[in-house]
Every structure is written in structure tokens, then in C-alpha cells.
Amino acid sequence: MTPASGSSAVEGGAGTLRGTSETAADTDKRNPPRSRKGVLTRARLLDAAKEIFEENGFLDARISDIAERAGLSHGSFYHYFDSKEQIFREVAAVIDERLSEPLGEIILDPTSTKAPPERLAEAMLRHFQTYREDAKIMGVIEQVSRYDDHVRVMRRERNELHHGQVADSIRRMQRRGIADPKLDPNLAAAALGSMTWHFAERWLVDHEIEGDFETIVDQVTRLFVNALGIRRDEDA
């Protein structure tokens, strides 16, 4: 992620931020830039901020360092962001959005013809791959969310939205007779969602869990499938 990189933040891709999240983190945004140059400059600042936060943590990160990494003057920063807190909150919101993409694109995809276990396996693999790529910034986000009400509320709002979507998906599977009918969909969605996020932190941020990446993803997927009472074809 360098200022001269051909893959800008607005273009997406690994290691770049797009700044498109619509959560609580947007409540203190300035008006977005209208010119392409402004969009690209703002994207460079987001990418630079992510790098500086990863390297120095939130408390030791400085706006001057972010501006310098983006190839801008200190004063230019304030054309796009009001403070270090604001740009961090946006970085956190976009990373949260990126980690959540497999939910909507795979698990909740109404056009998918794959069986639920296959969709779960694909979504879990993509989620953990993304978390591993962003493990450094996730460690900082987890720390800041413990004392920054804005970040905590933003993440809680997104989690509540996802829990509701997953709960609806579980209800549909129950109606189709492919998930345990005795499960409370809301409790199941909340429990499985919490397990995913906290497990990822212990595994990929704190490195408390060791093992082959693909094997661990497969084991977590099996836990999901078993918890929902879904049988995989290989287990039939």
C-alpha cells in the first residue's frame, strides 16, 4: 500500500480500503470529495492510516505520520478528516465490512445452488482468509473497541444486523427441514457469530491456537454444521 500504487483504495482488492461503509462511523464524516483526484487522495489517506495504525497502534499513531505516508502535507489531512479518531473509525468500519462480505455474497445469496454445508465452508474460508490478511489492524480495532464508544457501537450495530440475517437464514432452513427445528434461531445466530469473531481473534491476532490453516477452518465449519443439525453428504 503505497501512495503511488496502481491499485487504489477505491478500487478494492487486498490491502486497500474503499470507505463505503454505512454504519455509525459515517455520522461524523465530512462531505465526500467529488473529484476523482479527491477520491483517490482520500483513499490514499485511508490506506496510509491503516498502515500507521498497524505499525504504531492507535495511541502512538500521529496525523503527521499518516499524511507523510500518503505523500501529503499535514494540513492536507484536514481537508478529508477531522481527526485521528475519525479516520480510525472509518478504517475500522471498512475492515468490518470486508470481513462481513462472505455472509451476504455466499451464505445469504438467494441464487446459490450449493448445499448449506458447502456455502458455510466457502464463507468460513473467505472470512478467515480476510481476517488473517487484516490481523494486525484487527488487533488494534479490538483494543480500541474496548474504550471507544463509537467503534464499539458501530461494531455492535453491524453484528446485530448480521445476527438478524443469519437468524432468518436458519429459520428458512428449519422450514425446509434441513436444520434442527428445536434451535432458537436468534440464540443460535448470536452464539455462532460470537464464536467466529472471538475465535478468530484468539487464533489470528493473539496466536493462542496453533495448527494448519485449512484444517482449522474445516474444524470450525464442522462445528457450525453440527450446531445447526445439518448433515454433510460425506457424513451421511
ABEGO torsion letter per residue (X at the ends): XBAABABBAAAEEBGBBAGABBBAAAAABBBBBABAAAAAAAAAAAAAAAAAAAAAEAAABBAAAAAAAAGBBAAAAAAABABAAAAAAAAAAAAAAAAAAAAAAAAABAABABBAAAAAAAAAAAAAAAAAAAAAAAAAAAAAAAABAAAAAAAAAAAAAAAAAAAAAAAAAAAAGABBAABBAAAAAAAAAAAAAAAAAAAAAAGABBEBAAAAAAAAAAAAAAAAGBBBAAAX
